[in-house]
Amino acid sequence: MFTPKELKDLKKVDPLAVNLDDLIDINDVEIQMQLPREERIADFIRQIKNPYLFKCGNVVVKIEFSQAEVTLTERMKQYMRLK
């Protein structure tokens, strides 16, 4: 696993500054469902290398989390009501 400083550094990686070929494709990550939850998380992070920046096919994906009280599901419902 990563230290808090290492995770902070991984969050800061600029998606425009990385080579697409250097990123792990999430389609290649295999989730071992038979493992306990904590071990599954550790295995996912080991495989993906940077849980905040990876690719899905040829698309770079940058993940960010907020401390908002509203869940993603609630936010998506709000968005759909506006459309």
N, C-alpha and C positions, 0 to 999 in steps of 0.2 A: 504494500500500500504506500501511499504518498504521505509525506509530512505536510502540515498546514502550509508551510512556505512553498513547497513544491506544487501543491494544488493552486496556490495563489499565482505562481509563475505560469502554470498551464492555462489558467483563465485569461492571462494577459496576451497569449499568443495571437498575433494578428493574422487572420485568415488570408489576407492579401499577400502576406509575406512568406507563405509556405508553398512548397512544391506539392501539387496534387498527388504525385506519385509517392510522396513521403507520408501521406495520411492513410490510416487504416480504413478500409471500406466496412461499414457496419454490417453489410450483407454477408461478410466473411466471418463475423463473430458468431460463435456457437454458444448458446446459453445452455448450461448443464443443469437441467431442472431437477435432477436427482440430488444435487448438492444442497446443503443447508443455505438459507438466505444469505448469511454473511459471506460464505465461501463463493456463492454465485456472484455476488457483487465484486469480490476481490478478483475472481476469474475474469469477469467482464472487463474490469479496469486493466488487468494484465494484458488482455487481448487487444483492447482498443487503444492503449497507450496514453491517450489524452481524452478523458471523458467529456471535455468541453469543446473539442475540435476534432472532427473526423469527416469522412466523406460517405455519401450514399450514391453509388455509381460515380458519375462525374460531377456531382454537386457537393460543394464544401458546406458542412453543417457546423455552425457555431452555436453552442448551447449556453444560455444564461438563465439564471434563476433570480427571482425577485422575492422580497419579503412581504409581498402583498397579501392581504387577507382574502382576496378573491382567487378562487381556484381556476385552473385552465378551462375546465368544463364550464364553469359559470361565465367566464370571459367569452368562450366560443358561442354560448347561447346568446349573450348580449350582441355579439357580432352578427350572428345569423338573423336576429330580430331587426337589425339595421338594414339588411340587404333586401 
